[in-house]
């Protein structure tokens, strides 16, 4: 009897998740086919083929610098100010028409403001979810985790004027972008990055940061010792009232880390950080949106967290600046830069990193640079000088 009921729950979970996704795929395909035709009427300026210049063993530094410099976005002074020619003509301004259009398109297909987080309204204790990388295994929502969910979607209906979306790339070092990042109304960050000691380049403000569950295991020993718990609690204190966005359903191992985290947060009433747990629909619809909109140029199995956050920001903000995104070990000025600004010896294969899951080079060419070219979001590498 228990086995039969378990099978019914699994089937119910699969149907619960698959039917909305089927609708979204069909609706999104039609919507994005129309968008693709509209967006390709006027060809955008040619983008650099970064993948051809990121391998230091095959290409000289001089060639890399020349190719990158020709396509480096213009520099800006302040979040909303633009550098001008001596004639007074602005070099870069936000195209509010394009921005409003992509915001409508993203919300029509993805409903990100609603789906960014699971709530007590749209889930229940014991609800079953298959894991992304282990779909035959099922995660059942626990009472502890459910109690951390907000009553309703925290960003539904909100529209911020200015937003900073901050990656963790080494391009941030010596950028002087900290004050500009902090000047935004809302700041998105990736993977709980360290800020202390880097404020001049990366700022200190955080409104929402993602956190891969593996961080708990890699940096905080799964909170097994008192020192680990104290260190993690101090990190949470630094976040103050920020949102902490934590994926649950990727792997069984990650879900176990999330359960440890949820029990810790429930036991610490002195911490004010607000945990959010994205719904499966949030990541899946973002993947569908960009794969269809790009004409299948993005074929990676899972988009990066940086692109997911950028997409969310485009649905929540009028004007977006992007920082810390640059898929090369050579900066525009010709210096070597690490993969992460806070890890001086870190390296990464931007095209085949993480076992082929992510292709940061392709994302940079197809999305991040394209957003800058179309004046939808501004790509920032240097903020020190005009």
C-alpha positions as a printed NumPy array, in Angstrom:
array([[  0.   ,   0.   ,   0.   ],
       [  2.868,   2.38 ,   0.902],
       [  4.717,   1.517,  -2.311],
       [  1.576,   2.194,  -4.381],
       [  1.038,   5.552,  -2.614],
       [  4.718,   6.464,  -3.133],
       [  4.424,   5.696,  -6.841],
       [  1.3  ,   7.862,  -7.055],
       [  3.161,  10.735,  -5.366],
       [  6.063,  10.43 ,  -7.794],
       [  3.72 ,  10.351, -10.781],
       [  1.828,  13.311,  -9.36 ],
       [  5.041,  15.284,  -8.898],
       [  6.168,  14.568, -12.444],
       [  2.776,  15.592, -13.867],
       [  2.696,  18.696, -11.636],
       [  6.038,  19.854, -13.035],
       [  5.813,  18.567, -16.612],
       [  2.418,  19.992, -17.627],
       [  3.293,  23.631, -16.814],
       [  6.659,  23.18 , -18.498],
       [  5.017,  21.772, -21.645],
       [  2.735,  24.8  , -21.771],
       [  5.679,  27.157, -21.254],
       [  7.7  ,  25.492, -24.006],
       [  4.837,  25.751, -26.525],
       [  3.918,  29.3  , -25.514],
       [  7.543,  30.389, -25.274],
       [  8.439,  28.904, -28.657],
       [  5.719,  30.882, -30.415],
       [  6.479,  34.055, -28.495],
       [ 10.214,  33.88 , -29.026],
       [  9.931,  32.972, -32.706],
       [  8.156,  36.299, -33.108],
       [ 10.798,  38.058, -31.005],
       [ 13.631,  36.447, -32.945],
       [ 12.217,  37.813, -36.232],
       [ 11.861,  41.298, -34.773],
       [ 15.299,  41.402, -33.156],
       [ 17.1  ,  40.182, -36.255],
       [ 15.682,  42.762, -38.671],
       [ 18.64 ,  45.066, -38.043],
       [ 21.959,  43.231, -37.672],
       [ 23.92 ,  44.186, -34.569],
       [ 27.564,  45.259, -34.873],
       [ 29.936,  42.328, -35.175],
       [ 30.961,  40.92 , -31.802],
       [ 34.463,  39.702, -31.022],
       [ 35.031,  35.981, -31.13 ],
       [ 36.396,  35.788, -27.614],
       [ 36.747,  32.012, -27.825],
       [ 39.484,  32.521, -30.4  ],
       [ 41.574,  34.669, -28.094],
       [ 41.147,  33.234, -24.605],
       [ 43.629,  30.362, -24.95 ],
       [ 47.012,  31.804, -23.984],
       [ 48.854,  28.826, -25.435],
       [ 47.527,  29.477, -28.945],
       [ 47.361,  33.26 , -29.165],
       [ 49.854,  35.93 , -28.241],
       [ 48.988,  38.54 , -25.639],
       [ 49.351,  41.288, -28.242],
       [ 46.735,  39.678, -30.473],
       [ 44.388,  39.22 , -27.524],
       [ 44.733,  42.827, -26.38 ],
       [ 44.139,  44.21 , -29.865],
       [ 41.044,  42.055, -30.477],
       [ 39.519,  42.835, -27.077],
       [ 40.305,  46.557, -27.151],
       [ 38.481,  46.995, -30.451],
       [ 35.244,  45.849, -28.817],
       [ 35.608,  47.097, -25.238],
       [ 32.411,  48.968, -24.278],
       [ 32.867,  52.696, -23.704],
       [ 33.632,  53.856, -20.194],
       [ 31.161,  55.769, -18.074],
       [ 31.296,  58.182, -15.162],
       [ 28.659,  57.279, -12.591],
       [ 25.677,  54.955, -12.819],
       [ 23.425,  57.122, -14.985],
       [ 25.906,  59.531, -16.557],
       [ 27.478,  59.006, -19.978],
       [ 30.839,  59.962, -21.402],
       [ 30.521,  62.569, -24.146],
       [ 32.52 ,  63.598, -27.169],
       [ 33.888,  67.124, -27.286],
       [ 30.857,  67.825, -29.485],
       [ 28.618,  66.987, -26.523],
       [ 27.038,  63.951, -28.191],
       [ 26.605,  61.026, -25.74 ],
       [ 28.426,  57.78 , -26.579],
       [ 26.196,  55.494, -24.532],
       [ 22.652,  55.869, -23.232],
       [ 20.044,  53.343, -22.173],
       [ 17.495,  52.541, -24.867],
       [ 14.321,  52.627, -22.792],
       [ 12.208,  51.254, -25.63 ],
       [ 14.37 ,  48.137, -25.981],
       [ 14.509,  47.771, -22.193],
       [ 10.739,  47.917, -21.771],
       [ 10.277,  45.409, -24.596],
       [ 12.667,  42.792, -23.219],
       [ 11.169,  43.217, -19.743],
       [  7.71 ,  42.443, -21.122],
       [  9.036,  39.498, -23.136],
       [ 10.849,  37.966, -20.156],
       [  7.834,  38.285, -17.893],
       [  5.494,  36.913, -20.583],
       [  7.61 ,  33.774, -20.933],
       [  9.266,  33.32 , -17.518],
       [  7.199,  35.183, -14.88 ],
       [ 10.426,  35.633, -12.915],
       [  9.096,  38.083, -10.361],
       [  6.661,  35.397,  -9.263],
       [  8.768,  32.27 ,  -9.793],
       [ 12.084,  33.414,  -8.34 ],
       [ 11.13 ,  31.887,  -4.984],
       [  8.866,  29.154,  -3.673],
       [  6.301,  30.399,  -1.18 ],
       [  4.012,  28.932,   1.448],
       [  1.139,  29.687,  -0.895],
       [  2.337,  27.459,  -3.777],
       [  3.984,  24.562,  -1.888],
       [  3.217,  22.17 ,   0.959],
       [  5.114,  19.946,   3.377],
       [  5.891,  16.6  ,   1.768],
       [  5.642,  17.97 ,  -1.774],
       [  7.839,  15.873,  -4.096],
       [ 10.444,  17.295,  -6.502],
       [ 12.786,  15.303,  -8.801],
       [ 16.438,  16.38 ,  -8.744],
       [ 17.788,  18.132, -11.843],
       [ 20.856,  15.907, -12.212],
       [ 19.303,  12.797, -10.665],
       [ 15.698,  12.851, -11.968],
       [ 14.882,   9.356, -10.711],
       [ 15.427,  10.516,  -7.148],
       [ 12.832,  12.567,  -5.298],
       [ 13.219,  15.361,  -2.755],
       [ 10.366,  15.833,  -0.309],
       [  9.857,  19.245,   1.195],
       [ 10.526,  19.221,   4.939],
       [  8.697,  21.22 ,   7.593],
       [ 11.904,  23.062,   8.557],
       [ 12.521,  24.202,   5.008],
       [  8.873,  25.087,   4.432],
       [  8.888,  27.332,   7.511],
       [ 11.615,  29.463,   5.908],
       [  9.525,  30.173,   2.801],
       [  7.966,  33.641,   2.465],
       [  4.191,  33.927,   2.462],
       [  4.227,  35.432,  -1.037],
       [  6.704,  36.249,  -3.824],
       [  8.826,  39.124,  -2.44 ],
       [  9.422,  40.973,  -5.734],
       [  6.129,  40.558,  -7.55 ],
       [  4.999,  43.892,  -8.984],
       [  8.207,  45.727,  -8.024],
       [ 10.325,  47.746, -10.459],
       [ 13.626,  49.228,  -9.265],
       [ 15.08 ,  52.23 , -11.032],
       [ 18.757,  51.155, -11.077],
       [ 20.344,  47.746, -10.463],
       [ 23.875,  46.367, -10.368],
       [ 24.428,  42.728, -11.348],
       [ 27.856,  41.744, -10.065],
       [ 29.769,  38.637, -11.1  ],
       [ 32.979,  37.51 ,  -9.424],
       [ 35.412,  37.835, -12.338],
       [ 38.992,  38.99 , -11.879],
       [ 38.209,  41.875, -14.243],
       [ 36.863,  43.665, -11.139],
       [ 40.35 ,  44.045,  -9.658],
       [ 41.576,  47.651,  -9.908],
       [ 38.333,  48.619, -11.639],
       [ 37.326,  51.221,  -9.055],
       [ 33.689,  50.2  ,  -9.593],
       [ 32.768,  49.833,  -5.91 ],
       [ 31.074,  53.237,  -5.432],
       [ 29.197,  52.903,  -8.719],
       [ 27.955,  49.424,  -7.815],
       [ 26.755,  50.625,  -4.414],
       [ 24.972,  53.622,  -5.97 ],
       [ 22.322,  51.328,  -7.483],
       [ 18.943,  50.882,  -5.821],
       [ 19.318,  47.077,  -5.835],
       [ 22.52 ,  44.997,  -6.013],
       [ 22.584,  41.361,  -7.168],
       [ 25.656,  39.238,  -6.368],
       [ 26.71 ,  35.676,  -7.157],
       [ 27.61 ,  32.89 ,  -4.763],
       [ 28.13 ,  34.683,  -1.45 ],
       [ 31.413,  36.395,  -2.43 ],
       [ 33.805,  38.006,   0.072],
       [ 33.594,  41.808,  -0.004],
       [ 35.814,  42.9  ,   2.887],
       [ 39.12 ,  44.206,   1.566],
       [ 37.774,  44.607,  -1.978],
       [ 35.252,  47.407,  -1.386],
       [ 37.012,  49.885,  -3.683],
       [ 36.518,  47.582,  -6.671],
       [ 33.401,  45.541,  -5.828],
       [ 31.484,  47.655,  -3.319],
       [ 29.887,  46.472,  -0.103],
       [ 26.15 ,  46.656,  -0.76 ],
       [ 24.136,  43.439,  -1.109],
       [ 20.394,  43.175,  -1.646],
       [ 20.355,  39.648,  -3.047],
       [ 23.106,  37.06 ,  -3.38 ],
       [ 22.945,  33.485,  -4.575],
       [ 24.591,  30.695,  -2.63 ],
       [ 25.535,  27.349,  -4.108],
       [ 24.927,  24.723,  -1.378],
       [ 28.468,  23.432,  -1.945],
       [ 29.79 ,  26.623,  -0.293],
       [ 28.588,  25.273,   3.037],
       [ 30.72 ,  22.183,   2.515],
       [ 33.796,  23.793,   0.923],
       [ 34.24 ,  26.852,   3.154],
       [ 32.263,  26.125,   6.325],
       [ 32.724,  22.39 ,   6.965],
       [ 28.96 ,  21.761,   6.782],
       [ 28.749,  23.649,  10.097],
       [ 30.096,  20.663,  12.026],
       [ 32.336,  22.613,  14.425],
       [ 31.664,  25.637,  16.597],
       [ 34.217,  27.648,  14.612],
       [ 32.499,  26.762,  11.325],
       [ 29.135,  27.834,  12.738],
       [ 30.567,  31.089,  14.11 ],
       [ 32.288,  31.916,  10.814],
       [ 29.126,  31.278,   8.829],
       [ 26.999,  33.239,  11.293],
       [ 29.386,  36.194,  10.912],
       [ 28.962,  36.016,   7.14 ],
       [ 25.186,  36.073,   7.589],
       [ 25.48 ,  39.076,   9.925],
       [ 27.348,  40.951,   7.162],
       [ 24.404,  40.353,   4.829],
       [ 22.02 ,  42.021,   7.314],
       [ 18.527,  41.992,   5.753],
       [ 19.622,  40.802,   2.318],
       [ 18.   ,  37.966,   0.399],
       [ 19.958,  34.696,   0.15 ],
       [ 18.908,  32.703,  -2.932],
       [ 19.742,  29.001,  -2.533],
       [ 18.942,  26.28 ,  -5.115],
       [ 17.69 ,  23.011,  -3.646],
       [ 16.916,  20.524,  -6.392],
       [ 20.172,  20.131,  -8.341],
       [ 21.717,  17.116,  -6.565],
       [ 21.001,  14.923,  -3.529],
       [ 24.251,  16.072,  -1.935],
       [ 23.31 ,  19.713,  -2.379],
       [ 19.841,  19.136,  -0.894],
       [ 21.428,  17.664,   2.225],
       [ 23.567,  20.795,   2.583],
       [ 20.436,  22.932,   2.199],
       [ 18.725,  20.967,   4.971],
       [ 21.699,  21.607,   7.291],
       [ 21.56 ,  25.279,   6.379],
       [ 17.805,  25.538,   6.966],
       [ 18.091,  23.975,  10.426],
       [ 20.901,  26.393,  11.303],
       [ 18.949,  29.451,  10.161],
       [ 15.842,  28.34 ,  12.049],
       [ 17.904,  28.002,  15.232],
       [ 19.462,  31.487,  14.966],
       [ 16.844,  34.133,  15.602],
       [ 19.591,  36.772,  15.796],
       [ 20.233,  36.542,  12.024],
       [ 18.108,  38.721,   9.77 ],
       [ 19.11 ,  37.397,   6.351],
       [ 16.069,  36.327,   4.322],
       [ 16.535,  32.931,   2.605],
       [ 14.792,  32.288,  -0.705],
       [ 14.626,  28.993,  -2.566],
       [ 14.031,  29.291,  -6.325],
       [ 11.335,  27.195,  -7.908],
       [ 12.318,  24.709, -10.582],
       [ 10.328,  26.75 , -13.087],
       [ 12.569,  29.803, -12.481],
       [ 15.758,  28.224, -13.847],
       [ 14.039,  26.131, -16.53 ],
       [ 12.14 ,  29.023, -18.094],
       [ 15.277,  31.187, -18.152],
       [ 17.055,  28.379, -20.019],
       [ 14.159,  28.07 , -22.465],
       [ 13.99 ,  31.824, -23.013],
       [ 17.651,  32.328, -23.957],
       [ 17.987,  29.163, -26.006],
       [ 15.009,  30.137, -28.141],
       [ 15.877,  33.833, -28.282],
       [ 19.49 ,  33.091, -29.264],
       [ 18.424,  30.8  , -32.081],
       [ 19.899,  27.805, -30.232],
       [ 23.347,  29.437, -30.023],
       [ 23.329,  28.671, -26.309],
       [ 23.347,  24.888, -26.108],
       [ 24.907,  24.401, -22.651],
       [ 22.935,  22.098, -20.372],
       [ 22.588,  24.747, -17.672],
       [ 23.052,  28.499, -17.912],
       [ 25.338,  30.24 , -15.45 ],
       [ 24.025,  31.823, -12.282],
       [ 25.259,  35.156, -13.638],
       [ 22.97 ,  34.932, -16.663],
       [ 20.044,  33.809, -14.525],
       [ 20.55 ,  36.852, -12.282],
       [ 20.893,  39.211, -15.251],
       [ 17.613,  37.909, -16.661],
       [ 15.92 ,  38.398, -13.304],
       [ 17.321,  41.93 , -13.051],
       [ 16.025,  42.794, -16.523],
       [ 12.535,  41.846, -15.349],
       [ 12.812,  43.845, -12.105],
       [ 14.826,  46.959, -13.044],
       [ 14.618,  49.919, -15.407],
       [ 18.386,  50.339, -15.835],
       [ 20.955,  47.573, -15.283],
       [ 24.746,  47.741, -15.105],
       [ 26.776,  44.511, -15.363],
       [ 30.126,  44.062, -13.57 ],
       [ 32.61 ,  41.23 , -13.174],
       [ 31.789,  39.443, -16.439],
       [ 34.702,  38.837, -18.789],
       [ 35.693,  35.393, -20.185],
       [ 39.449,  35.825, -20.563],
       [ 42.618,  35.611, -18.496],
       [ 43.923,  38.774, -20.172],
       [ 42.352,  42.126, -19.298],
       [ 41.799,  44.874, -21.903],
       [ 44.942,  46.578, -20.56 ],
       [ 47.002,  43.423, -21.146],
       [ 47.427,  42.234, -17.554],
       [ 46.719,  38.713, -16.326],
       [ 43.534,  38.398, -14.272],
       [ 42.333,  35.461, -12.12 ],
       [ 39.025,  33.689, -12.547],
       [ 37.732,  35.051,  -9.214],
       [ 38.778,  38.467,  -7.912],
       [ 39.158,  37.038,  -4.39 ],
       [ 41.279,  34.012,  -5.409],
       [ 44.541,  35.248,  -7.009],
       [ 45.546,  31.83 ,  -8.369],
       [ 42.14 ,  30.715,  -9.63 ],
       [ 41.83 ,  29.638, -13.278],
       [ 38.967,  28.459, -15.463],
       [ 38.317,  27.066, -18.916],
       [ 35.659,  29.552, -19.983],
       [ 34.475,  27.449, -22.9  ],
       [ 34.47 ,  23.964, -21.372],
       [ 34.376,  24.679, -17.652],
       [ 32.57 ,  22.487, -15.111],
       [ 32.582,  19.401, -17.296],
       [ 30.948,  21.181, -20.213],
       [ 27.949,  22.398, -18.194],
       [ 28.72 ,  26.096, -18.682],
       [ 30.077,  27.977, -21.686],
       [ 30.868,  31.456, -20.374],
       [ 32.523,  32.536, -23.61 ],
       [ 29.385,  31.891, -25.622],
       [ 27.149,  33.529, -23.008],
       [ 29.361,  36.614, -23.061],
       [ 29.227,  36.885, -26.857],
       [ 25.544,  36.06 , -27.322],
       [ 24.   ,  37.8  , -24.308],
       [ 26.194,  40.12 , -22.233],
       [ 27.804,  41.955, -25.141],
       [ 24.55 ,  41.945, -27.08 ],
       [ 22.743,  43.629, -24.18 ],
       [ 25.411,  46.355, -24.233],
       [ 25.233,  46.774, -28.012],
       [ 21.446,  47.144, -27.897],
       [ 21.729,  49.56 , -24.931],
       [ 19.574,  47.284, -22.771],
       [ 22.159,  46.753, -20.019],
       [ 25.56 ,  48.353, -19.662],
       [ 28.693,  46.203, -19.478],
       [ 31.267,  47.806, -17.156],
       [ 34.947,  46.875, -16.957],
       [ 36.528,  50.091, -15.683],
       [ 34.993,  52.845, -13.566],
       [ 38.163,  54.718, -12.545],
       [ 38.339,  57.15 , -15.454],
       [ 36.177,  58.321, -18.394]])
